[in-house]
Structures are given as structure tokens and as C-alpha cells.
Amino acid sequence: MDQLPKNLLPDETSPEWMNKGDNAWQLTAATLVGLQSIPGLVILYGSLVHKKWAINSAFMAFYAFAMVFVCWVGWAYRMSFGERLVNFLGKPNVALDEKFLLGQAFLGYIPTATMVFFQGVFACITLILIAGALIGRMNFRAWMLFVPLWLTCSYTVAAFSIWCPNGWLAKLGIIDFAGGYVIHVSAGVAGFTASYWVGPRSDKDREKFPPNNIILMLAGAGLLWMGWSGFNGGGPFAISTDASLAILNTHVCTSTSLLTWLLLDTSFYGKPSVIGAVQGMITGLVCITPAAGVVQGWAALFMGLISGSVPWYTMMVLHNKIGLLRLVDYPMAVFHTHAVAGTLGGILTGFFAVPKLCRLFYMVPDWEKYIGLAYGLQNGRTSAGLRQMGVQLLGISFVICLNIATTSIICWLIGLIVPLRLSKDELNIGDEAVHGEKAFALVDDRERFEVSPKHNSVNDIEEFSYVGSRSVGEVQMV
């Protein structure tokens, strides 16, 4: 019998159960998802808002990433994927011990350390998506408390229930390939609920809230889009044919959704909107997430048509007709782009899920319970297809109720400690009042940078003390 090449032989750092290729891809996929948050959403948020809120909006995302990771290894990972405490939650415990981290993960042929990192970046982006609904008026100190509380009380419950093999919805056979429920419906509903409790932006900001840099916004959006290859491609926890299909379906659906949104904007408003195209991109990414590796390519194309049109209608038409939607202020439209699109994705997954692809993804003996209604009707298993659709709808209802309840309680508790909302002066001034910093020193502002006392040479003064003029070519030294 021929021996394996030396680089494939097991040793202490590469045990027999570990697949080096799977582990390398999973770390890469996790890093791609991390890049969606920092710098992706940091750039997107910081450039899509009014310039006076650029720092605050970007920093809410930056802070959330750090705080979530500390909580994640401290207790939240095991609450989400650890030993069962109840049917919807695991026992809290640390994920820091090398014996635990170097062992095999609960799924796949990868170390637990890789799994902790991969699932951690998903938890991070969920909180950052919620931040998009709260920018421009939430007290930063309140946000500092909100992040660990929501992660602990809401995210862990949804993740354990849907993704952990011991979760009650997982046992029922819910299909959520990469987070349509756990991340997007959760973030959309939680963001909308928190926005209700925090209250709207100032009247001035609600009337006029122009983005400060649309080109930079596209850079952030591009990082978000390309990072989704790791978001959905990492779902199978392996380098597999299903991972390849998931990535391809992601980009098919997203492209179709963007073009659909663009067509609707152009048809009804006469001009193609760049911001609208980004919204269409996001709804496509969100909609395909629960289905990415379990539906055919033509189904992904159809899902793109739905995700580019239904959220467009809810945002551009229904929003102005429904009192509650007008009352609640959520600047990044997370309700439409995540709650609505994620719900559509979950329902369409229940309709289009292919039994064979579900077998390739789940690799469990009872894989036959996973079947979309369309294939149930085709194969004479209508009751099984209807059951799958029922489980999908049950999961949506559970996530919605969970997030309305937990988010409301968390906001109420935080309000007892610190104000949820910034003061009127802070709302009017923005970053300078909240953080003591300003994102832009524009030519038109006619403002001077202060020179630190330690810079006393001519070169130092010339380097740090510039004041612009209205002419692009003119720069005058103080």
C-alpha cells in the first residue's frame, strides 16, 4: 500500500480527523465574512450617512465587532452551539481552553477553534446590521450595553434553536443554509424594534440626510457583496460541490435582484439610482442566504426577481401607506432589506429546496425530511412539502416574536441605566458633540487644524497646519 505524501500524514498539529483543505477554506471564508463588517459595513455606513454622523455610524460597527468577539469566546459560543441547557439554548461556558479549541468541531473535519472564529464573525455582522437601524440618534453608551445584552439574550437563542443539532427547530428540519433566519430576519426585526424604542432622528436629519461619499459607499458595498462568497460558501463546512453551488447561486440571485431594482427605479422614477442599486444588491444577498446550496440555479434567478421587486415595493410604496412604517425611523432600511428579504428567502427555500442538494448539505440519515413544496408536489410527497413549508413559517414566526420581545426588554432595561437617545444638542451637532472628533476637514469649511504644542519646527507646522481655499489648486499655509 502506497503511503500518503509527507505533507498529508497526520501529526500532532494535523490529527487524522482534520481535513487540511476544509480547514484552510473555512478560515478563508470566515475572514471574508469578517471583511464584510470591517471594513465593509464600516465604510458603507460611514459614507452613506450625513457627514456629521460619519464617525458615529462607522464607530458603532467597529465597536460592535470587538465587543461581540469578547462575549463570543467568553460565553456566547457555547450558548449557541454547546451542550443543551434547554431546547432553545446551550449552557454558557468559555471557549478559550486549548483542549476544547484544538478538538474536532461539532460539524465537519475542522478544529473547534476554526468553528468558533467562523460562527463568531456571523454573530458580529448581525449586531452591525442592527446598528444600521439606530445610527444618527442612539446614545453610544446605550449601544455599548445593547450589544452584549442582545447577543446573549437573542442571538444565542435563535442560533441554538436553528443551527445547533440539538435545537428544537433544527430537529424539526428547518432549512437555513447560512443565516437567513438567524442573522437577517433577526437583525431586521431587532433593528426595527429598537428603532421604535430609541425614537427617530432629528426632524432636520429626517428631512435631509444626504450621503457624504457615494463612491466610497460603492466600495463598502463591493466588499459586502464579494465577502458573501465566504458567507454562503462556508455553509457546508467543507470544500465541496455544494459550496461551489452556493457561491454561484449567491451571485446569480444578487445580480438579478440588483438589475430588477434598477429597472423598477428607472421605470417609475425616470433615473437609475446608485443607492437603489445597492439596496437591490443587499436584498438579493439576503434572500438567497437561507437557500444558497439547496436550490437550483434557475430558482436562484427567480429568487433574485422576487427579492428585487417585493422589498422595492414595501420600501417605495407600502412604507408611505402604513402608519407604523412611517412612524419608525430606520435610516438603512434594514426592515425592508433584511426582515422582508430574509422572510422571502425562508419561504422560497421551503418551496424550491431540492432533496438531493439537501442530502449533500446536511449529510444526515434522515435527509429525506428536507424537501421543498415544489418537489413534494412533483414526486407525490405533497404532505412532506407542506410540512417543510410549515416548519419554515414556524421558524420565521419564532424569530420575529423572539426579537420583538427580547429587544423591547433590553431597550427598557438600558433606559433605566442610561438614556437610549442622544440629547437635542448632540442630535443637532453630531460627531463633534458625541465623540469630540470630525470625519471631514473640507475645503469649504474654512476650518483650521490646531497645531499640537509639541510640533514647533517649521516643517512640523507646515505638515500639520493647512487651511484650504475654495479653489482646488490653492492651498495656503497658516
Residue pairs with C-beta under 8 A, 6 or more apart in sequence:
3 9
8 20
10 16
10 18
14 20
15 104
17 104
17 109
18 104
18 109
18 110
18 111
19 108
19 109
19 110
19 238
21 239
22 108
22 109
22 110
22 237
22 238
22 239
23 109
23 110
23 111
23 114
25 233
25 234
25 238
25 239
25 243
26 108
26 110
26 114
26 115
26 118
26 234
26 237
27 114
27 117
27 118
28 230
29 118
29 229
29 230
29 231
29 233
29 234
30 114
30 117
30 118
30 120
30 121
30 230
30 234
31 121
31 230
32 226
32 227
32 229
32 230
32 231
32 234
33 118
33 121
33 122
33 125
33 227
33 230
33 231
33 234
34 65
34 121
34 124
35 223
35 227
36 125
36 223
36 224
36 227
36 228
36 230
36 231
37 61
37 65
37 121
37 124
37 125
37 128
38 61
38 62
38 65
39 220
39 223
40 220
40 223
40 224
40 227
41 61
41 125
41 128
41 129
41 132
41 220
41 224
42 58
42 61
42 62
42 220
43 58
43 216
43 217
43 219
43 220
43 223
44 217
44 220
44 221
44 223
44 224
45 57
45 58
45 60
45 61
45 131
45 132
45 135
45 220
45 332
46 54
46 55
46 57
46 58
46 216
46 220
46 439
47 54
47 211
47 212
47 213
47 214
47 216
47 217
47 219
47 220
48 57
48 211
48 217
48 220
48 275
48 332
49 57
49 135
49 136
49 209
49 211
49 212
49 331
50 136
50 205
50 208
50 209
50 210
50 211
50 212
50 430
51 212
51 439
51 440
52 429
52 430
52 431
52 432
53 135
53 136
53 205
53 430
53 431
54 212
54 431
54 439
54 440
55 431
55 434
55 435
55 437
55 438
55 439
56 135
56 136
56 140
56 430
56 431
56 434
56 435
57 131
57 135
57 136
59 140
59 435
60 128
60 131
60 134
60 135
60 138
60 140
60 143
61 128
61 131
63 140
63 143
63 144
63 147
64 124
64 127
64 128
64 131
64 143
64 147
65 124
65 128
67 127
67 144
67 147
67 148
68 76
68 120
68 123
68 124
68 127
68 147
68 148
68 151
69 120
69 124
71 147
71 148
71 151
71 152
72 95
72 116
72 119
72 120
72 123
72 124
72 151
73 94
73 95
73 96
73 116
73 120
74 94
74 95
74 96
75 92
75 93
75 94
75 152
76 92
76 123
76 151
76 152
76 155
76 156
77 95
77 116
77 119
77 120
78 90
78 91
78 92
78 93
78 94
78 95
79 85
79 89
79 90
79 91
79 92
79 152
79 156
79 160
80 90
80 119
80 123
80 155
80 156
80 159
80 160
80 163
80 164
81 90
81 106
81 115
81 119
81 159
81 160
81 163
81 164
82 90
82 91
82 93
83 90
83 91
83 93
84 90
84 91
84 164
84 166
85 91
87 161
87 166
87 167
87 168
88 157
88 160
88 161
88 167
88 168
89 156
89 157
89 160
90 156
90 160
90 164
90 166
95 101
95 112
95 116
100 112
101 111
101 112
101 113
101 116
102 111
102 112
102 113
103 111
103 112
104 110
104 111
104 112
105 111
105 112
105 114
105 115
105 237
106 112
106 115
106 164
106 165
107 115
107 165
107 237
108 115
108 237
108 238
109 238
110 237
115 237
118 234
119 159
122 179
122 182
122 183
122 231
123 151
123 155
123 159
125 183
126 155
126 179
126 182
126 183
126 186
126 187
127 147
127 150
127 151
127 155
127 187
129 183
129 184
129 187
129 188
129 191
129 334
129 338
130 150
130 187
130 190
130 191
130 194
130 334
131 143
132 191
132 330
132 331
132 332
132 334
133 191
133 192
133 194
133 195
133 330
133 331
133 332
133 334
133 335
134 143
134 191
134 194
134 195
134 198
135 331
135 332
136 201
136 202
136 205
136 209
136 331
136 427
137 198
137 199
137 200
137 201
137 202
137 205
137 329
137 421
137 422
137 427
138 146
138 194
138 198
138 420
138 421
138 422
139 418
139 419
139 420
139 421
139 422
140 434
140 435
141 418
142 198
142 414
142 415
142 418
142 419
142 420
142 421
145 414
145 417
145 418
146 194
146 410
146 411
146 414
149 410
149 413
149 414
150 190
150 406
150 407
150 410
153 406
153 409
153 410
154 186
154 190
154 402
154 403
154 406
154 407
154 410
155 182
155 186
157 402
157 406
158 181
158 182
158 186
158 398
158 399
158 402
158 403
159 182
160 166
160 167
161 167
161 168
161 169
161 170
161 398
162 169
162 170
162 174
162 176
162 181
162 182
162 395
162 399
163 170
163 176
163 182
164 170
165 171
169 391
169 394
169 395
169 398
172 391
172 394
173 369
173 370
173 387
173 388
173 391
174 181
174 391
174 392
174 394
174 395
175 290
175 291
175 294
175 349
175 350
175 353
175 358
175 370
175 388
175 392
176 182
176 290
176 346
176 349
176 395
177 232
177 235
177 246
177 289
177 290
177 291
177 292
177 293
177 294
177 349
177 361
178 231
178 232
178 234
178 235
178 246
178 289
178 290
178 292
178 293
179 231
179 289
179 290
180 286
180 287
180 289
180 290
180 291
180 342
180 345
180 346
180 349
181 290
181 342
181 346
181 395
181 396
181 399
182 399
183 289
183 342
184 286
184 289
184 338
184 339
184 341
184 342
184 345
185 338
185 339
185 342
185 343
185 346
185 396
185 399
185 400
185 403
186 399
186 402
186 403
187 334
187 338
187 339
188 334
188 335
188 337
188 338
188 339
188 340
188 341
188 342
189 335
189 339
189 399
189 400
189 403
189 404
189 407
190 403
190 406
190 407
191 330
191 334
191 335
191 338
191 339
192 328
192 330
192 334
192 335
192 339
193 403
193 404
193 407
193 408
193 411
194 407
194 411
195 328
195 329
195 330
196 327
196 328
197 407
197 408
197 411
197 412
197 415
197 420
198 411
198 420
198 421
199 329
199 420
199 421
200 206
200 328
200 329
201 209
201 329
201 331
201 427
202 424
202 427
202 428
204 428
205 427
206 329
209 331
211 217
211 275
212 439
212 440
214 274
214 275
217 274
217 275
217 278
218 274
218 278
221 278
221 281
221 282
224 281
224 282
224 285
225 254
225 281
225 285
228 250
228 254
228 285
229 247
229 250
229 251
231 250
231 285
231 289
232 246
232 247
232 249
232 250
232 288
232 289
232 292
232 293
233 243
233 244
233 246
233 247
233 250
234 243
235 243
235 246
235 292
235 293
235 361
236 242
236 243
236 246
236 293
236 360
236 361
240 360
241 360
242 293
242 357
242 360
242 361
243 293
245 292
245 293
245 297
245 357
246 292
246 293
247 292
248 297
248 300
249 288
249 291
249 292
249 293
249 295
249 297
249 300
250 285
250 288
250 289
250 292
250 300
252 297
252 300
252 301
252 304
253 284
253 285
253 287
253 288
253 300
253 301
253 303
253 304
253 307
254 281
254 284
254 285
254 288
254 304
255 284
255 304
256 284
256 300
256 301
256 303
256 304
256 305
256 308
257 280
257 281
257 283
257 284
257 285
257 287
257 303
257 304
257 305
257 307
257 308
258 277
258 280
258 281
258 284
258 308
259 280
259 308
260 280
260 304
260 305
260 307
260 308
260 309
260 312
261 276
261 277
261 279
261 280
261 283
261 308
261 309
261 312
262 272
262 273
262 276
262 277
262 280
264 308
264 309
264 312
264 316
265 271
265 272
265 273
265 276
265 277
265 312
266 272
268 316
276 312
279 311
279 312
279 315
279 333
279 336
279 337
280 307
280 308
280 312
282 337
282 338
282 341
283 307
283 308
283 311
283 312
283 336
283 337
283 340
283 341
284 303
284 304
284 307
284 308
284 341
286 307
286 337
286 338
286 341
286 342
286 345
287 303
287 304
287 306
287 307
287 341
287 342
287 344
287 345
287 348
288 300
288 303
288 304
288 307
288 345
289 342
289 345
290 342
290 345
290 346
290 349
291 299
291 300
291 303
291 345
291 348
291 349
291 352
291 353
292 300
293 357
293 360
293 361
294 349
294 353
294 354
294 357
294 358
294 361
294 370
295 303
295 348
295 349
295 352
295 353
295 354
295 357
295 372
296 352
296 354
296 357
299 348
299 352
302 348
302 352
303 344
303 345
303 348
303 352
306 344
306 348
307 341
307 344
307 345
310 340
310 341
310 344
311 336
311 337
311 340
311 341
311 344
314 336
314 340
315 333
315 336
315 337
318 325
319 325
319 326
319 336
320 326
325 335
328 335
343 396
346 392
346 393
346 395
346 396
347 389
347 392
347 393
347 396
349 372
349 392
350 372
350 373
350 388
350 389
350 391
350 392
350 393
351 372
351 373
351 374
351 389
352 372
352 374
353 370
353 371
353 372
353 375
353 388
354 372
354 375
355 367
355 368
355 370
355 371
355 372
355 375
355 379
358 367
358 370
358 371
359 367
359 370
362 370
368 384
369 384
369 387
369 388
370 388
371 379
371 381
371 384
371 385
371 388
372 385
372 388
373 382
373 385
373 386
373 388
373 389
374 385
375 381
375 385
376 382
376 383
376 384
376 385
376 386
376 388
377 385
411 420
414 420
422 433
422 434
425 433
426 433
426 434
431 437
431 438
431 439
432 438
441 447
441 449
441 468
442 468
443 468
443 469
443 470
443 472
444 468
444 470
445 468
446 467
446 468
447 467
448 465
448 467
448 478
449 464
449 465
449 466
451 460
451 461
451 464
451 465
451 478
452 464
455 461
455 463
455 464
461 477
461 478
462 477
465 477
465 478
466 475
466 476
466 477
466 478
467 475
467 476
467 477
467 478
468 474
468 475
468 476
469 475
469 476
